[in-house]
Amino acid sequence: MTLTDQSTQVRPGEEIDVARIDRYLKAHVPGLSGSATISQFPGGASNLTYLVAYPEHELVLRRPPFGQKAKSAHDMGREFRILNQLNVGFPYCPKAYAHCTDTSLIGSEFYVMERVKGIILRSDLPPQLNLDADRTEALCKSFIDRLVELHQVDYHACGLADLGRPEGYVQRQVEGWSSRYEKALTPDAPRWTRVVEWLREKQPADHVRPSIVHNDYRFDNVILDPDNPMRIIGVLDWEMATLGDPLMDLGNSLAYWIEADDPPPVQLMRRQPSNAPGMLNRRQFVEYYAERSGIRIDNFDFYYCYGLFRLAGIVQQIYYRFHHGQTQDRRFAQFIQMNRLLEHMALQVIDASDL
């Protein structure tokens, strides 16, 4: 059984026209010949990702999801630009080949990039990797090192100084996610009122050293070398990348980080092997990040609580599409329970915080 991430049959309702894609790609990507086949990568809950395979080439196509989309989200042209320009300073971005703005081809814009073949870790560490606790800890630290490396990129040198507005980033994120959450409310969704009030009251000033923030950095968005699984060779899903406070990005990543001692209901939400023996816990994660980045972190509770609220906003936007019948993906039926659990976790952080 191969550990390399595999595509599967396209989900019902998410098909794309292979003949139209084939004509477009052969006109815009040199060296393609033969017939194309299209399959779909099963991971991810936002943009849809397909494998377009030719006899001698494999490409990855990314398009927005079907149904209602948040304003400014799923900007294919922006993600295409980030991949090609950020690679100058952060050599883990796949090369992007073409961006199509003609929505008549498949019903939306899309872009096509190289396929970086490798291992993507999802819920659990594959036993075939034979990672003991020491090697798992080393992999965990390598994962954090790449985040630190991203936050230290000279975005001016990459031509990405106009990617976002670092000034006022913290406040803008709190208010922006509050607004997006309200717009995605369904009758069965929690309100998050107390959490939003706490975030507004406790928000710190922007960090003095802004950076590129990935905004979705987690293990299932990194690719491991199949010949050396301790080495990260790719980082995916740049749709939400911008310029801002690196500690807000840290909070985003920690919102996904379910550790071994978390209670059973929280374990059910885990989507990466962050609970494996050798993985750092959240506090150790923050301490290691601070050591490697040289950034002092005194108010971790705020960034973690913000990350939980932002994750709930993403979850609720996806659930909104399912609730209104705009997607048939049954995975999203349980997202309302995840939203409620995230609110409970955030309230626990607030109750225990000395901020």
Buried (B, 14 or more C-beta within 10 A) or exposed (E): EEBEBEBEEBBEEBEBEBEEBBEBBBEEBEEBEEEBEBBBBBBBBBBBBBBBBBEEBBBBBBBBBBBEBBEEBBBBEBBBBBBBBBBBBBEBBBEBBBBBEEEEBBEBBBBBBBBBBBBBBBEEBBEEBEBEEEBBBEBBBBBBBBBBBBBBBEBEEBBBEEBBEBEEBBBBBBBBBBEBBEBBEEEEBBEBEEBBEBBEEBBBEBBEEBBBBBBBBBBBBBBBBBEEBEEBBBBBBBBBBBBBBBBBBBBBBBBBBBBEEBEEEBEEBBBBBBBBEBBBBBEBBBBBBBEBBEBEBEBBBBBBBBBBBBBBBBBBBBBBBBBEEBBEBEEBEBBBBBBBBBBEBBBEBBEEBEB
